[in-house]
Each structure stands twice: as structure tokens, then as C-alpha cells.
Amino acid sequence: MQNSRVSWRFAGVGLIAAAGMALASFTPTVAAAPTKRHAAAKIPVRCKKHLPSKGTIKFSDWQFPDNLNPYQTQASVSFETIYAIYDPLTQYNEAGKVLPILLQKLPTVKNGGVKNGGKTVVATLKKGLRWSDGSEIVAQDVKFGWQMASLPSTGPYCKGSCDVISRVDTKGKYGLTFHLKEIYAPFIPNGLPPVWPHKWAGAWGNNDINAGAAKLWGDNTFNFEDTSYPTNGPYQVTEFHKDDRIILKPMKYYGTMTCGPRVATLIFAFYSSKEGMIAAAQTHDTDVTTDYTLGDIPVLQGHKDAYNLNNDPGFLIEHLTFNLDKTWNGKPNPLVNLKVRQALALGLDKQGLIQSALQMSAKDAQGIMAWTPLILTKELKQPFADAKLKGQWDPIAKKYQTLTGKGQALADAKKLLQQSGFGSGFTLDAFTTSGNPIRQAQFAVIQKSWSNIGVSFNPTYVPAGKLFGGWDDGGTLQHGDFQVSMYADVGYPDPDGLKFDFQSQYIDREKDVHTSINANVGGIHDASFDKAFDKAAASFDKKVRQKWYNVWQVGLNKKAYWVPLFYRGQINTDDGKVGNFKGNPTNAGNQWNTWEWFLQKGKS
């Protein structure tokens, strides 16, 4: 969803294949024609023949990508297209399970891939995979990606993930051995490095990691808006018309998950409003639409005879982030004060916000109400979520309050504000995405709730590209140009990825080198969080991991750095034209498996 932020680095995870896909047509035995990059090398052919591609499928959002370079964007709408042009080593499927993509199989202790107590991981690439210039994807490309992502000039991008690797050894063209500095329980897939060709004409020379990093991480004109860029996914961008459309055609060498994509043309069609996009879906001017919230469902249901309305569980959470910088606009920032944050969390009518903005009953609102960032709903339970957290901590009553914004919670919020030294009131400048009536309705409830404790709420609406933009693009979040921000994070099953939002080492505005992995936009400095995430990742024992993730979840609630609001699903429409259209809890939109899409029989 473009109203959300991809909350974690783009490397080893993202897209995924269906577990039951047939592989009978793959035959990695026949030599292929030489390529420019490996002129003398023989590349195994994975497919006896490529599948025929036909027809056109349009997918749409009401926001437009800011950049198609995965290292220069955090906007989910950008990844709706990136998913179609880049395949990583592993990906998540529709069940949120990790499966190999470029890898032959997932390394495990049982199959001998994980050794030395977890500090040595052995893997093998599939044979005959190709980049968009026809050259083969080889183990050296994985090592090259790791070397680039380890450079200080990229952040380093490997920080907190593939920086656990001390050395990468290659064996032949396809064999890989990752030597780890220490145990990192979620190494598969969280610690796997990105994969890029170790040579690309016109961009970087053979194994020139500095030139490669300068292009991928440092050059915002290296934007993947045409076929000249290194891609390995099922499609390539052939036309890019800003704030209008993006046209993608099959990548002719693709044979990773299928013997070529089956749709001849994919078009990302942009609509400037939800209303316009819904109208286009109703008249079948577009086939797939996304970027909805629960509040849009009543409108969408009014046209459900025209399309399929899908509401799939997802690792998405709508929340408020408080900026903890010492000053705001040259004055002391009230949010630095713990009691102020606790007062705001207790004073917010969370149930009323959900009921009013999303037009839900009290019972339904309670079903998606969030007190921890880890998903806890009937449909989806995230590993290590603390099921005992059922309310907002009230330090005066010394208990968790489930009905905030009223009764004792409201009374104690007023007391806390008086105790904080800010009892005479203050103004908070809040930012969220523009063009979203649901977000405006949510802000209206917050404004009313906080006025009850003497806090003025000043809402500002900015385009998603501005809110989620990178440092060089003046991104609101990355620069800390807000006091309160509201958006949704798109996450992954293992909570390890959330360390980028909470550990003190990932505050971008405190760094000389800026990178999208620095997602701690609130500026949280909390030693207990730093320790908790490190300890949880350093053990394979589930009880140990649960203990440390509980330290973080309880601490977040009691210290009110974030105010989790509600859990969101992946809401989208399709007109029945797209075969193999499947929801995915880890991805914004449903473009994660475009290699598998096909036109249903009788459709055009």
C-alpha cells in the first residue's frame, strides 16, 4: 500500500513463488549462446522453450512511484513495480513462508546447509539464471552484492543484516559459503545479501564495487525506468511516463520460476484519486487496484458485481510515531517528556478512531485494535507477539487501559500532562499522506481526543512520495520533519526486521551517510531496545527470543514511543481477468508473483 512504508531493507526477501509450481520444463543441461559478459562461458538452458505471452493486464494505485531503484525509495507503490523486475535469493509466498527463488533450496541443519552451530551456511544457485543482458547469474554476483552493501558509502546497507557475514566463498559458478561472525537466528532470509551483476556495461566494470555502489545507492538518476538497467525478474520497464503510466514487457531471458512470463504487457496505470481508481475498476478500465484501507470497503462493496473484492491478512500496522528530537521549530519538544507521551497515548480514543474512520462496529474495532506492533488477529498471529498486551499502560493506575480517551484513562492522561510541566497545553504538528479521506478522518478523531487534554493538533497532508522519500529527496520521515506522523508499516513474519525502526543505530538524520535501512524516524534512543533485538537474534531458542521481544513490546507500550492504532489487511480488487492472482501478507499490493500471472481463458 502506498499509504504505507516498506519497513525493512530490500535484499533477500520480498516476492515469492507458489510452493506447488511445476518445474518439469526446466532442463539445465543444454549449452546456450555466448553472452557479452561471459563470452566464452557456456550457460545452461533452463527451458526447452519459453511460454507464449499474450494480452495486457493493468494494475493501479492512486499514488505514483517516486523511484524504481529499490535502494532509493521506501514507498510501497514503488515496490509494486519493483516486484516485477527483480528476483532476490529468497522470497515470501502467500502463506508468509520463505521459499528459494535464485537458490536451489533453503539451507537447513537437516539438509547440511547450516553448519557450525549456525555460523556457516552453504547454498547453491540454480543453474542457467540470467540477467537482462543475457549474462548468467553466478555466485560471484552474490559476493559482489554483499561487498557493495558492506561499503560505508551505502550506509553500509548490510548493517544489521548481511553485516553478520565475515566472508563469502564461492565454489565454481554456483556454490556459496557464508561464514558468519556470530549466530544470527533469522539469517535465512534476513541476513542474505542482495544480488547484482559483477559487471554491467556503462555502469561499473568487472568487480568494481565502488562504482557499482555509487550507481545503485548514490545516483538517484539510476532509476530503472528503461531496459538499460540490470534486472533479473520476469519483466522490464520499457516506458516510464511520470504521473501517468509505466509499461513493462517480458524479460526475454527469464527462466527462474517459469519459462518466461505469460502476459505480453503489464501496465501500471496511475489514478490521482481513489474515487477515480474505483470508477476505473468498475468499468474494467483497469484490472487490479490496490492501496485501500478498511474504511474503503463500504464504497468498494457498492460495486462488487464489477470485480472481486479481496481482503487478505497482512503484516501491516497503522500507527503514530512521535519525534523525540530535543527541539521542534527552535523550541523544546514536549514529546521528549515520557509523561507527555503517556498522556497522549492514554488520551487517544483509539476505539472511537477505528469505529469512526473505518465505519466499524465496536466488536469489529476491538478485533483489529493494536497494542503491539506485532500482528495479533484471528486471521494472522505474528511469531513472538505478546498476547498479554491488551491495553495502554497507565502509570498512575498501574494497569493497562483498554478504553483509552475516556473514563479513568482520560482522567489519568490529564494528570500526567499536569505532572509533565506542559499542563498549560501545546501544539503538535502532525503529518500523514494526502488524498486519503480515511487518514483525514483518523486525524479528526485524534484532534478531538487530544483537545480534551489541552493539546492542539495541527494536521498536515503531504504526498506519499514526500512523506516516505529518501534523504536526498527531502523525505519528511527520514529528516525528522514532523512531531507526529501517521502511516502503516509493511513488515515480515520475523520481528527482527523491526529493529531498523527501533534501534538507536538506525536514525538517518544522525548519520553522515544516509540509507533507507535507517528507519528509526522517531529518533528513539533506548538501550533496552538495542539489547533486546540483539539478544533475540542471537539465539535459536524460541523461549529466549520470546523473552527479549517481550522486553521490547512492553517497553514500547509503557514508554509510548509509538502508538499502535490498528492492524490492516491487504485490500485490493481484481476483475477476474488475472489468473494466479494471490494475496501476500508481506507485500504491498499483489504484484509479488507477476511471473505466474496469466490471462484467464476467454479474457483479453
Secondary structure as a PSIPRED ss2 file (coil, helix, strand):
# PSIPRED VFORMAT (PSIPRED V4.0)

   1 M C   1.000  0.000  0.000
   2 Q C   1.000  0.000  0.000
   3 N C   1.000  0.000  0.000
   4 S E   0.000  0.000  1.000
   5 R E   0.000  0.000  1.000
   6 V E   0.000  0.000  1.000
   7 S C   1.000  0.000  0.000
   8 W C   1.000  0.000  0.000
   9 R C   1.000  0.000  0.000
  10 F C   1.000  0.000  0.000
  11 A C   1.000  0.000  0.000
  12 G C   1.000  0.000  0.000
  13 V C   1.000  0.000  0.000
  14 G C   1.000  0.000  0.000
  15 L C   1.000  0.000  0.000
  16 I C   1.000  0.000  0.000
  17 A C   1.000  0.000  0.000
  18 A C   1.000  0.000  0.000
  19 A C   1.000  0.000  0.000
  20 G C   1.000  0.000  0.000
  21 M C   1.000  0.000  0.000
  22 A C   1.000  0.000  0.000
  23 L C   1.000  0.000  0.000
  24 A C   1.000  0.000  0.000
  25 S C   1.000  0.000  0.000
  26 F E   0.000  0.000  1.000
  27 T E   0.000  0.000  1.000
  28 P E   0.000  0.000  1.000
  29 T E   0.000  0.000  1.000
  30 V E   0.000  0.000  1.000
  31 A E   0.000  0.000  1.000
  32 A C   1.000  0.000  0.000
  33 A C   1.000  0.000  0.000
  34 P C   1.000  0.000  0.000
  35 T C   1.000  0.000  0.000
  36 K C   1.000  0.000  0.000
  37 R C   1.000  0.000  0.000
  38 H C   1.000  0.000  0.000
  39 A C   1.000  0.000  0.000
  40 A C   1.000  0.000  0.000
  41 A C   1.000  0.000  0.000
  42 K C   1.000  0.000  0.000
  43 I C   1.000  0.000  0.000
  44 P E   0.000  0.000  1.000
  45 V E   0.000  0.000  1.000
  46 R E   0.000  0.000  1.000
  47 C E   0.000  0.000  1.000
  48 K C   1.000  0.000  0.000
  49 K C   1.000  0.000  0.000
  50 H C   1.000  0.000  0.000
  51 L C   1.000  0.000  0.000
  52 P C   1.000  0.000  0.000
  53 S C   1.000  0.000  0.000
  54 K E   0.000  0.000  1.000
  55 G E   0.000  0.000  1.000
  56 T E   0.000  0.000  1.000
  57 I E   0.000  0.000  1.000
  58 K E   0.000  0.000  1.000
  59 F E   0.000  0.000  1.000
  60 S E   0.000  0.000  1.000
  61 D E   0.000  0.000  1.000
  62 W C   1.000  0.000  0.000
  63 Q C   1.000  0.000  0.000
  64 F C   1.000  0.000  0.000
  65 P C   1.000  0.000  0.000
  66 D C   1.000  0.000  0.000
  67 N C   1.000  0.000  0.000
  68 L C   1.000  0.000  0.000
  69 N C   1.000  0.000  0.000
  70 P C   1.000  0.000  0.000
  71 Y C   1.000  0.000  0.000
  72 Q C   1.000  0.000  0.000
  73 T C   1.000  0.000  0.000
  74 Q C   1.000  0.000  0.000
  75 A E   0.000  0.000  1.000
  76 S H   0.000  1.000  0.000
  77 V H   0.000  1.000  0.000
  78 S H   0.000  1.000  0.000
  79 F H   0.000  1.000  0.000
  80 E H   0.000  1.000  0.000
  81 T H   0.000  1.000  0.000
  82 I H   0.000  1.000  0.000
  83 Y H   0.000  1.000  0.000
  84 A H   0.000  1.000  0.000
  85 I H   0.000  1.000  0.000
  86 Y C   1.000  0.000  0.000
  87 D C   1.000  0.000  0.000
  88 P C   1.000  0.000  0.000
  89 L C   1.000  0.000  0.000
  90 T E   0.000  0.000  1.000
  91 Q E   0.000  0.000  1.000
  92 Y E   0.000  0.000  1.000
  93 N C   1.000  0.000  0.000
  94 E C   1.000  0.000  0.000
  95 A C   1.000  0.000  0.000
  96 G C   1.000  0.000  0.000
  97 K C   1.000  0.000  0.000
  98 V E   0.000  0.000  1.000
  99 L E   0.000  0.000  1.000
 100 P E   0.000  0.000  1.000
 101 I C   1.000  0.000  0.000
 102 L C   1.000  0.000  0.000
 103 L E   0.000  0.000  1.000
 104 Q C   1.000  0.000  0.000
 105 K C   1.000  0.000  0.000
 106 L C   1.000  0.000  0.000
 107 P C   1.000  0.000  0.000
 108 T C   1.000  0.000  0.000
 109 V C   1.000  0.000  0.000
 110 K C   1.000  0.000  0.000
 111 N C   1.000  0.000  0.000
 112 G C   1.000  0.000  0.000
 113 G C   1.000  0.000  0.000
 114 V E   0.000  0.000  1.000
 115 K E   0.000  0.000  1.000
 116 N H   0.000  1.000  0.000
 117 G H   0.000  1.000  0.000
 118 G H   0.000  1.000  0.000
 119 K C   1.000  0.000  0.000
 120 T E   0.000  0.000  1.000
 121 V E   0.000  0.000  1.000
 122 V E   0.000  0.000  1.000
 123 A E   0.000  0.000  1.000
 124 T E   0.000  0.000  1.000
 125 L E   0.000  0.000  1.000
 126 K C   1.000  0.000  0.000
 127 K C   1.000  0.000  0.000
 128 G C   1.000  0.000  0.000
 129 L C   1.000  0.000  0.000
 130 R E   0.000  0.000  1.000
 131 W C   1.000  0.000  0.000
 132 S C   1.000  0.000  0.000
 133 D C   1.000  0.000  0.000
 134 G C   1.000  0.000  0.000
 135 S C   1.000  0.000  0.000
 136 E E   0.000  0.000  1.000
 137 I C   1.000  0.000  0.000
 138 V C   1.000  0.000  0.000
 139 A H   0.000  1.000  0.000
 140 Q H   0.000  1.000  0.000
 141 D H   0.000  1.000  0.000
 142 V H   0.000  1.000  0.000
 143 K H   0.000  1.000  0.000
 144 F H   0.000  1.000  0.000
 145 G H   0.000  1.000  0.000
 146 W H   0.000  1.000  0.000
 147 Q H   0.000  1.000  0.000
 148 M H   0.000  1.000  0.000
 149 A H   0.000  1.000  0.000
 150 S C   1.000  0.000  0.000
 151 L C   1.000  0.000  0.000
 152 P H   0.000  1.000  0.000
 153 S H   0.000  1.000  0.000
 154 T H   0.000  1.000  0.000
 155 G C   1.000  0.000  0.000
 156 P C   1.000  0.000  0.000
 157 Y C   1.000  0.000  0.000
 158 C C   1.000  0.000  0.000
 159 K C   1.000  0.000  0.000
 160 G C   1.000  0.000  0.000
 161 S C   1.000  0.000  0.000
 162 C H   0.000  1.000  0.000
 163 D H   0.000  1.000  0.000
 164 V H   0.000  1.000  0.000
 165 I E   0.000  0.000  1.000
 166 S E   0.000  0.000  1.000
 167 R E   0.000  0.000  1.000
 168 V E   0.000  0.000  1.000
 169 D E   0.000  0.000  1.000
 170 T E   0.000  0.000  1.000
 171 K E   0.000  0.000  1.000
 172 G C   1.000  0.000  0.000
 173 K C   1.000  0.000  0.000
 174 Y C   1.000  0.000  0.000
 175 G E   0.000  0.000  1.000
 176 L E   0.000  0.000  1.000
 177 T E   0.000  0.000  1.000
 178 F E   0.000  0.000  1.000
 179 H E   0.000  0.000  1.000
 180 L E   0.000  0.000  1.000
 181 K C   1.000  0.000  0.000
 182 E C   1.000  0.000  0.000
 183 I C   1.000  0.000  0.000
 184 Y C   1.000  0.000  0.000
 185 A C   1.000  0.000  0.000
 186 P C   1.000  0.000  0.000
 187 F H   0.000  1.000  0.000
 188 I H   0.000  1.000  0.000
 189 P H   0.000  1.000  0.000
 190 N H   0.000  1.000  0.000
 191 G H   0.000  1.000  0.000
 192 L C   1.000  0.000  0.000
 193 P C   1.000  0.000  0.000
 194 P C   1.000  0.000  0.000
 195 V C   1.000  0.000  0.000
 196 W C   1.000  0.000  0.000
 197 P C   1.000  0.000  0.000
 198 H C   1.000  0.000  0.000
 199 K C   1.000  0.000  0.000
 200 W E   0.000  0.000  1.000
 201 A C   1.000  0.000  0.000
 202 G C   1.000  0.000  0.000
 203 A C   1.000  0.000  0.000
 204 W E   0.000  0.000  1.000
 205 G C   1.000  0.000  0.000
 206 N C   1.000  0.000  0.000
 207 N C   1.000  0.000  0.000
 208 D C   1.000  0.000  0.000
 209 I H   0.000  1.000  0.000
 210 N H   0.000  1.000  0.000
 211 A H   0.000  1.000  0.000
 212 G H   0.000  1.000  0.000
 213 A H   0.000  1.000  0.000
 214 A H   0.000  1.000  0.000
 215 K H   0.000  1.000  0.000
 216 L H   0.000  1.000  0.000
 217 W C   1.000  0.000  0.000
 218 G C   1.000  0.000  0.000
 219 D C   1.000  0.000  0.000
 220 N C   1.000  0.000  0.000
 221 T C   1.000  0.000  0.000
 222 F C   1.000  0.000  0.000
 223 N C   1.000  0.000  0.000
 224 F C   1.000  0.000  0.000
 225 E C   1.000  0.000  0.000
 226 D C   1.000  0.000  0.000
 227 T C   1.000  0.000  0.000
 228 S C   1.000  0.000  0.000
 229 Y C   1.000  0.000  0.000
 230 P C   1.000  0.000  0.000
 231 T C   1.000  0.000  0.000
 232 N C   1.000  0.000  0.000
 233 G C   1.000  0.000  0.000
 234 P C   1.000  0.000  0.000
 235 Y E   0.000  0.000  1.000
 236 Q E   0.000  0.000  1.000
 237 V E   0.000  0.000  1.000
 238 T E   0.000  0.000  1.000
 239 E E   0.000  0.000  1.000
 240 F E   0.000  0.000  1.000
 241 H E   0.000  0.000  1.000
 242 K C   1.000  0.000  0.000
 243 D C   1.000  0.000  0.000
 244 D C   1.000  0.000  0.000
 245 R E   0.000  0.000  1.000
 246 I E   0.000  0.000  1.000
 247 I E   0.000  0.000  1.000
 248 L E   0.000  0.000  1.000
 249 K E   0.000  0.000  1.000
 250 P E   0.000  0.000  1.000
 251 M C   1.000  0.000  0.000
 252 K C   1.000  0.000  0.000
 253 Y C   1.000  0.000  0.000
 254 Y C   1.000  0.000  0.000
 255 G C   1.000  0.000  0.000
 256 T C   1.000  0.000  0.000
 257 M C   1.000  0.000  0.000
 258 T C   1.000  0.000  0.000
 259 C C   1.000  0.000  0.000
 260 G C   1.000  0.000  0.000
 261 P C   1.000  0.000  0.000
 262 R C   1.000  0.000  0.000
 263 V E   0.000  0.000  1.000
 264 A E   0.000  0.000  1.000
 265 T E   0.000  0.000  1.000
 266 L E   0.000  0.000  1.000
 267 I E   0.000  0.000  1.000
 268 F E   0.000  0.000  1.000
 269 A E   0.000  0.000  1.000
 270 F E   0.000  0.000  1.000
 271 Y C   1.000  0.000  0.000
 272 S C   1.000  0.000  0.000
 273 S C   1.000  0.000  0.000
 274 K H   0.000  1.000  0.000
 275 E H   0.000  1.000  0.000
 276 G H   0.000  1.000  0.000
 277 M H   0.000  1.000  0.000
 278 I H   0.000  1.000  0.000
 279 A H   0.000  1.000  0.000
 280 A H   0.000  1.000  0.000
 281 A H   0.000  1.000  0.000
 282 Q H   0.000  1.000  0.000
 283 T C   1.000  0.000  0.000
 284 H C   1.000  0.000  0.000
 285 D C   1.000  0.000  0.000
 286 T C   1.000  0.000  0.000
 287 D C   1.000  0.000  0.000
 288 V E   0.000  0.000  1.000
 289 T E   0.000  0.000  1.000
 290 T C   1.000  0.000  0.000
 291 D C   1.000  0.000  0.000
 292 Y C   1.000  0.000  0.000
 293 T C   1.000  0.000  0.000
 294 L H   0.000  1.000  0.000
 295 G H   0.000  1.000  0.000
 296 D H   0.000  1.000  0.000
 297 I H   0.000  1.000  0.000
 298 P H   0.000  1.000  0.000
 299 V H   0.000  1.000  0.000
 300 L H   0.000  1.000  0.000
 301 Q H   0.000  1.000  0.000
 302 G C   1.000  0.000  0.000
 303 H C   1.000  0.000  0.000
 304 K C   1.000  0.000  0.000
 305 D C   1.000  0.000  0.000
 306 A C   1.000  0.000  0.000
 307 Y C   1.000  0.000  0.000
 308 N E   0.000  0.000  1.000
 309 L E   0.000  0.000  1.000
 310 N E   0.000  0.000  1.000
 311 N E   0.000  0.000  1.000
 312 D E   0.000  0.000  1.000
 313 P E   0.000  0.000  1.000
 314 G E   0.000  0.000  1.000
 315 F E   0.000  0.000  1.000
 316 L E   0.000  0.000  1.000
 317 I E   0.000  0.000  1.000
 318 E E   0.000  0.000  1.000
 319 H E   0.000  0.000  1.000
 320 L E   0.000  0.000  1.000
 321 T E   0.000  0.000  1.000
 322 F E   0.000  0.000  1.000
 323 N C   1.000  0.000  0.000
 324 L C   1.000  0.000  0.000
 325 D C   1.000  0.000  0.000
 326 K C   1.000  0.000  0.000
 327 T E   0.000  0.000  1.000
 328 W E   0.000  0.000  1.000
 329 N C   1.000  0.000  0.000
 330 G C   1.000  0.000  0.000
 331 K E   0.000  0.000  1.000
 332 P E   0.000  0.000  1.000
 333 N C   1.000  0.000  0.000
 334 P H   0.000  1.000  0.000
 335 L H   0.000  1.000  0.000
 336 V H   0.000  1.000  0.000
 337 N C   1.000  0.000  0.000
 338 L H   0.000  1.000  0.000
 339 K H   0.000  1.000  0.000
 340 V H   0.000  1.000  0.000
 341 R H   0.000  1.000  0.000
 342 Q H   0.000  1.000  0.000
 343 A H   0.000  1.000  0.000
 344 L H   0.000  1.000  0.000
 345 A H   0.000  1.000  0.000
 346 L H   0.000  1.000  0.000
 347 G H   0.000  1.000  0.000
 348 L C   1.000  0.000  0.000
 349 D C   1.000  0.000  0.000
 350 K H   0.000  1.000  0.000
 351 Q H   0.000  1.000  0.000
 352 G H   0.000  1.000  0.000
 353 L H   0.000  1.000  0.000
 354 I H   0.000  1.000  0.000
 355 Q H   0.000  1.000  0.000
 356 S H   0.000  1.000  0.000
 357 A H   0.000  1.000  0.000
 358 L H   0.000  1.000  0.000
 359 Q C   1.000  0.000  0.000
 360 M C   1.000  0.000  0.000
 361 S C   1.000  0.000  0.000
 362 A H   0.000  1.000  0.000
 363 K H   0.000  1.000  0.000
 364 D H   0.000  1.000  0.000
 365 A H   0.000  1.000  0.000
 366 Q H   0.000  1.000  0.000
 367 G H   0.000  1.000  0.000
 368 I H   0.000  1.000  0.000
 369 M E   0.000  0.000  1.000
 370 A C   1.000  0.000  0.000
 371 W C   1.000  0.000  0.000
 372 T C   1.000  0.000  0.000
 373 P C   1.000  0.000  0.000
 374 L C   1.000  0.000  0.000
 375 I C   1.000  0.000  0.000
 376 L E   0.000  0.000  1.000
 377 T C   1.000  0.000  0.000
 378 K C   1.000  0.000  0.000
 379 E C   1.000  0.000  0.000
 380 L C   1.000  0.000  0.000
 381 K E   0.000  0.000  1.000
 382 Q C   1.000  0.000  0.000
 383 P C   1.000  0.000  0.000
 384 F C   1.000  0.000  0.000
 385 A C   1.000  0.000  0.000
 386 D C   1.000  0.000  0.000
 387 A C   1.000  0.000  0.000
 388 K C   1.000  0.000  0.000
 389 L C   1.000  0.000  0.000
 390 K C   1.000  0.000  0.000
 391 G C   1.000  0.000  0.000
 392 Q E   0.000  0.000  1.000
 393 W E   0.000  0.000  1.000
 394 D E   0.000  0.000  1.000
 395 P C   1.000  0.000  0.000
 396 I C   1.000  0.000  0.000
 397 A C   1.000  0.000  0.000
 398 K C   1.000  0.000  0.000
 399 K E   0.000  0.000  1.000
 400 Y E   0.000  0.000  1.000
 401 Q E   0.000  0.000  1.000
 402 T C   1.000  0.000  0.000
 403 L C   1.000  0.000  0.000
 404 T C   1.000  0.000  0.000
 405 G C   1.000  0.000  0.000
 406 K C   1.000  0.000  0.000
 407 G H   0.000  1.000  0.000
 408 Q H   0.000  1.000  0.000
 409 A H   0.000  1.000  0.000
 410 L H   0.000  1.000  0.000
 411 A H   0.000  1.000  0.000
 412 D H   0.000  1.000  0.000
 413 A H   0.000  1.000  0.000
 414 K H   0.000  1.000  0.000
 415 K H   0.000  1.000  0.000
 416 L H   0.000  1.000  0.000
 417 L H   0.000  1.000  0.000
 418 Q H   0.000  1.000  0.000
 419 Q H   0.000  1.000  0.000
 420 S H   0.000  1.000  0.000
 421 G C   1.000  0.000  0.000
 422 F C   1.000  0.000  0.000
 423 G C   1.000  0.000  0.000
 424 S C   1.000  0.000  0.000
 425 G C   1.000  0.000  0.000
 426 F E   0.000  0.000  1.000
 427 T E   0.000  0.000  1.000
 428 L E   0.000  0.000  1.000
 429 D E   0.000  0.000  1.000
 430 A E   0.000  0.000  1.000
 431 F E   0.000  0.000  1.000
 432 T E   0.000  0.000  1.000
 433 T E   0.000  0.000  1.000
 434 S C   1.000  0.000  0.000
 435 G C   1.000  0.000  0.000
 436 N C   1.000  0.000  0.000
 437 P H   0.000  1.000  0.000
 438 I H   0.000  1.000  0.000
 439 R H   0.000  1.000  0.000
 440 Q H   0.000  1.000  0.000
 441 A H   0.000  1.000  0.000
 442 Q H   0.000  1.000  0.000
 443 F H   0.000  1.000  0.000
 444 A H   0.000  1.000  0.000
 445 V H   0.000  1.000  0.000
 446 I H   0.000  1.000  0.000
 447 Q H   0.000  1.000  0.000
 448 K H   0.000  1.000  0.000
 449 S H   0.000  1.000  0.000
 450 W H   0.000  1.000  0.000
 451 S H   0.000  1.000  0.000
 452 N C   1.000  0.000  0.000
 453 I C   1.000  0.000  0.000
 454 G C   1.000  0.000  0.000
 455 V E   0.000  0.000  1.000
 456 S E   0.000  0.000  1.000
 457 F E   0.000  0.000  1.000
 458 N E   0.000  0.000  1.000
 459 P E   0.000  0.000  1.000
 460 T E   0.000  0.000  1.000
 461 Y E   0.000  0.000  1.000
 462 V E   0.000  0.000  1.000
 463 P C   1.000  0.000  0.000
 464 A H   0.000  1.000  0.000
 465 G H   0.000  1.000  0.000
 466 K H   0.000  1.000  0.000
 467 L H   0.000  1.000  0.000
 468 F C   1.000  0.000  0.000
 469 G C   1.000  0.000  0.000
 470 G C   1.000  0.000  0.000
 471 W C   1.000  0.000  0.000
 472 D C   1.000  0.000  0.000
 473 D C   1.000  0.000  0.000
 474 G C   1.000  0.000  0.000
 475 G C   1.000  0.000  0.000
 476 T H   0.000  1.000  0.000
 477 L H   0.000  1.000  0.000
 478 Q H   0.000  1.000  0.000
 479 H H   0.000  1.000  0.000
 480 G C   1.000  0.000  0.000
 481 D C   1.000  0.000  0.000
 482 F C   1.000  0.000  0.000
 483 Q C   1.000  0.000  0.000
 484 V E   0.000  0.000  1.000
 485 S E   0.000  0.000  1.000
 486 M E   0.000  0.000  1.000
 487 Y E   0.000  0.000  1.000
 488 A E   0.000  0.000  1.000
 489 D E   0.000  0.000  1.000
 490 V E   0.000  0.000  1.000
 491 G C   1.000  0.000  0.000
 492 Y C   1.000  0.000  0.000
 493 P C   1.000  0.000  0.000
 494 D C   1.000  0.000  0.000
 495 P H   0.000  1.000  0.000
 496 D H   0.000  1.000  0.000
 497 G H   0.000  1.000  0.000
 498 L H   0.000  1.000  0.000
 499 K H   0.000  1.000  0.000
 500 F H   0.000  1.000  0.000
 501 D H   0.000  1.000  0.000
 502 F H   0.000  1.000  0.000
 503 Q C   1.000  0.000  0.000
 504 S H   0.000  1.000  0.000
 505 Q H   0.000  1.000  0.000
 506 Y H   0.000  1.000  0.000
 507 I C   1.000  0.000  0.000
 508 D H   0.000  1.000  0.000
 509 R H   0.000  1.000  0.000
 510 E H   0.000  1.000  0.000
 511 K C   1.000  0.000  0.000
 512 D C   1.000  0.000  0.000
 513 V C   1.000  0.000  0.000
 514 H C   1.000  0.000  0.000
 515 T C   1.000  0.000  0.000
 516 S C   1.000  0.000  0.000
 517 I C   1.000  0.000  0.000
 518 N C   1.000  0.000  0.000
 519 A C   1.000  0.000  0.000
 520 N C   1.000  0.000  0.000
 521 V C   1.000  0.000  0.000
 522 G C   1.000  0.000  0.000
 523 G C   1.000  0.000  0.000
 524 I C   1.000  0.000  0.000
 525 H C   1.000  0.000  0.000
 526 D C   1.000  0.000  0.000
 527 A H   0.000  1.000  0.000
 528 S H   0.000  1.000  0.000
 529 F H   0.000  1.000  0.000
 530 D H   0.000  1.000  0.000
 531 K H   0.000  1.000  0.000
 532 A H   0.000  1.000  0.000
 533 F H   0.000  1.000  0.000
 534 D H   0.000  1.000  0.000
 535 K H   0.000  1.000  0.000
 536 A H   0.000  1.000  0.000
 537 A H   0.000  1.000  0.000
 538 A C   1.000  0.000  0.000
 539 S C   1.000  0.000  0.000
 540 F C   1.000  0.000  0.000
 541 D C   1.000  0.000  0.000
 542 K H   0.000  1.000  0.000
 543 K H   0.000  1.000  0.000
 544 V H   0.000  1.000  0.000
 545 R H   0.000  1.000  0.000
 546 Q H   0.000  1.000  0.000
 547 K H   0.000  1.000  0.000
 548 W H   0.000  1.000  0.000
 549 Y H   0.000  1.000  0.000
 550 N H   0.000  1.000  0.000
 551 V H   0.000  1.000  0.000
 552 W H   0.000  1.000  0.000
 553 Q H   0.000  1.000  0.000
 554 V H   0.000  1.000  0.000
 555 G H   0.000  1.000  0.000
 556 L H   0.000  1.000  0.000
 557 N H   0.000  1.000  0.000
 558 K H   0.000  1.000  0.000
 559 K H   0.000  1.000  0.000
 560 A C   1.000  0.000  0.000
 561 Y C   1.000  0.000  0.000
 562 W E   0.000  0.000  1.000
 563 V E   0.000  0.000  1.000
 564 P E   0.000  0.000  1.000
 565 L E   0.000  0.000  1.000
 566 F E   0.000  0.000  1.000
 567 Y E   0.000  0.000  1.000
 568 R E   0.000  0.000  1.000
 569 G E   0.000  0.000  1.000
 570 Q E   0.000  0.000  1.000
 571 I E   0.000  0.000  1.000
 572 N E   0.000  0.000  1.000
 573 T E   0.000  0.000  1.000
 574 D E   0.000  0.000  1.000
 575 D C   1.000  0.000  0.000
 576 G C   1.000  0.000  0.000
 577 K C   1.000  0.000  0.000
 578 V E   0.000  0.000  1.000
 579 G E   0.000  0.000  1.000
 580 N C   1.000  0.000  0.000
 581 F C   1.000  0.000  0.000
 582 K C   1.000  0.000  0.000
 583 G C   1.000  0.000  0.000
 584 N C   1.000  0.000  0.000
 585 P C   1.000  0.000  0.000
 586 T C   1.000  0.000  0.000
 587 N C   1.000  0.000  0.000
 588 A C   1.000  0.000  0.000
 589 G C   1.000  0.000  0.000
 590 N C   1.000  0.000  0.000
 591 Q C   1.000  0.000  0.000
 592 W C   1.000  0.000  0.000
 593 N C   1.000  0.000  0.000
 594 T H   0.000  1.000  0.000
 595 W H   0.000  1.000  0.000
 596 E H   0.000  1.000  0.000
 597 W C   1.000  0.000  0.000
 598 F E   0.000  0.000  1.000
 599 L E   0.000  0.000  1.000
 600 Q C   1.000  0.000  0.000
 601 K C   1.000  0.000  0.000
 602 G C   1.000  0.000  0.000
 603 K C   1.000  0.000  0.000
 604 S C   1.000  0.000  0.000
